[in-house]
Amino acid sequence: MSAALAFEPPPGAPGRRLAMREVLGRHWPEYVMEAAGLGLFMVSACLFATLLYHPASPAAGTVTHPLARRGLMGLAMGLTAIGLIYSPWGQRSGAHFNPAVTLTFLRLGRVGRWDAAFYATAQMLGGVLGVGVATVLSRGLVAHQAVNFAVTVPGPWGAGAAFLGELGISAGLMLVVLTASNTPRWSRFTGVLAGALVAAYITLEAPLSGMSMNPARTLASAVSADVWTAAWIYLTAPPLGMLLAAELHRRTRRPVRCAKLHHDNARRCIFRCGYAAG
């Protein structure tokens, strides 16, 4: 079954706007998948942070160099991201797992407004629940001050550097996603490239901002840790960076075919999908 045949167009005339209840009734499985995706990402982030940073962990005593720890954390989270993107649920929902990504595709005209609202809500709820699950699985170890629910806070260079760091990495990720996913030769590797960037950013950029790139990811940790230090950075810089990348991409006049990171599959597509026409 081709990607085009997997698309389910809305009933009625092309371009018809669906009412909120109709959208929710048709697309709720994708919303649940988005919530589960970010939830699983947060479970992984919290558990690996506990493994690498909690003083009682053998790994924390063995791997002591900060760069090595960040490298291992980056590898773990990059592989987690890749696994989620190419999972059956990620293939179907589009694997945004991030309100800033969803907002960007809304701006590009590939996501309906109600889908965007429900995606963002699901992502935030899923992230918070994921941290809660990690707290239970770790028997509370994730609450230790050395781990602190994997919160993202500015580094020693302050809020200004953290803002610029988040702006830059968010723009970089979205540029890669838009370029790769709309280039036939590279489209199937979009998730791999995104995961590689997550790994690299955690390894290299985390000292500046903690490497969030995702308002829902920061919110999920902040709720459990009750740490809201410079939260405005993580709520504003990622969407601004990704929207900037979208504008730069538009200037190349290259089309944006769909809001999915991985479209080469037989899963249905709920977006305003350019693959449906051909």
Salt bridges, closest charged atoms under 4 A:
GLU8 OE1 - ARG268 NH1 3.01
GLU22 OE2 - ARG16 NH2 3.25
GLU30 OE2 - ARG92 NE 2.78
GLU30 OE2 - ARG268 NE 2.69
ASP115 OD1 - HIS27 ND1 2.83
GLU247 OE2 - ARG107 NH2 3.18
GLU247 OE1 - ARG250 NE 3.71
